[in-house]
Amino acid sequence: MLSAAEIDAVKLSLSVALRSVLASVPFAIMVAWWLVRGGRRGRVLLDAFVHLPLVLPPVVIGYLLLLTFGTRGPIGGWLLSTFDIRLIFTSAGAALATAVMTFPLVVRTIRVSLEEADAGLEEAARTLGAGPWDRFFTISLPLMLPGVLAGAVTAFAAGLGEFGAVITFVSNIPGETRTLPLALYTALQTPGGDAMAARLAAISFSLGLAGLLVAELIARRMRRMVGR
Amino acid sequence: MLKVHATARRGSFALDVRIDVATPGIIALFGRSGCGKTTLVGIVAGLLRAEHAVVDIDGVVLEDTARQVRIAPERRRIGYVFQDSRLFPHLHVLANLQYGERRAPAGERRIGLDKVIALLDLQPLLRRRPRDLSGGERQRVALGRALLSQPRLLLLDEPLASLDVARREEVLPYLESLRDEFAMPMIYVSHQFDEVMRLASHIVLLDNGRVLAQGGIEQISVNPALRAIVGVDSIGAVVSGTIAVTDPVTGLAAVRVGNGVINVNLSNARPGAQVRVQVLARDVILATHPPEGLSVRNMLAGTIAQIVADDAQTDLVHVDVGDAVVLARVTRAASIALSLRVGMRVWTLVKAVSIRGHAFLAPG
């Protein structure tokens, strides 16, 4: 069976992935909204910026996070002095790095579902007396929901395995930042760790596959629920 | 009084419209597709911007660009029935109906949910989702939803255009009962003349963004500008009259028009009712002497008011039959042979069956 360290790594991965999704989804909705319904200005640039984590080496993302969210970085320093929050070397930092890496994935799925939702319906709601926030919460958001949930589940599954940005930003601390892939990497570096590495790889494999299946299932069911 | 003034540019297309009519009543915007009907309706709803616009419903100014007044669409309380219904797919019919009702000011709820459900026969649909409705049912729900938002004005943008003929006939009576039930001004966009004839009290003929003519149906139906829009086979005077007698056996109703009587196929009417009948110009025969021994039942005596060249070979003759005008389409050769001229006394003959399909109970 699994050792205590292995169970720790799995639990930590689940928690980090969950927190990363919770942090990224609201921003992803805003960005997707701007990309689809927002003004033309800045759209191309924003689109490119959002997709950067897909093309940059994860180490670069980790490094950029260190620069901005490190204890002496502009945001990291402020967070530490004002709220006493430290991201570096913590699981919260791991969640942040994961959120940044999976962000393009979430934005993409939400964006597609928003593009499918007819803007004419928002117009109709408008003539029926619904203001901007009212329209967003009663019409646009429910119609986007399949994309939001599918994106969240996919990002969760992908977030379980985030490696490069995490290890660069928050290092590899057992019980704090040593997630599944980091534990797997450590096991491979340790003499006699082969069996542990194999078990962790198998867990990663099943979690990833389950995540993708659940995402597809949710997307289908939700699409039926919103009447499409 | 409803005032809609608008000038707007969309690329090379220019819209310039002024409408001032008494309320309530149904104003029909009639013209070919691309003439600016939908643009105008969008401006009235506030969804589209115009360079200059005035939208004033019975003294409530919703937009007046000269005075920098522009109420947001969500606060105009103008009901909009779209061609493609635009029901919310994630809500069932009842929730769709209540969407606008819930957002209407509490003190302004004159139109009740139960009444709308009864009027539009929506009871069996309430728990269904929009995707499970037929096209006609969808438009009925869209109508109900717009009505329940307690609008000051109802915009109907070709609400029947996406329906086939049978479905159209299924929804039209609901529009008529809506017109008769609520004293609410409406703007009805259409490119089907029979819908307009059936519903409208004021007609605005639009072409390429401009008003060619506007006025009552009788007046517009004999306007030469209509000919280009409806085509040669659909041109014909619309006359209003009172039903004198009905014959339940033959289904014919005798309608008093001007100084004569014409017989039309009209099964659901009672004596005394006001009706509108379109007499197609191509089906009217002119005689310079009162004819005898004919099977034609409909003969109206009158004088020629105007002769308009229709094309190279034909004339449209306007015959004043007393309180009404009938159009006759005659060949130039016949026109010359009979030496037709303005002021001449003539008899117009029409077969009962060739009076356009059916007559309609007049609005109001």
Interface residues (C-beta under 8 A of the other chain):
Chain A: D118 G120 L121 E123 A124 A125 R126 T127 L128 G129 A130 G131 D134 T138 I139 P142 L143 M225 V226 G227 R228
Chain B: A45 L47 A72 P73 E74 R75 R76 R77 I78 G79 Y80 F82 D84 R86 F88 P89 H90 Y99 G100 R103 A104 R129 P130 R131 R145 A146 S149
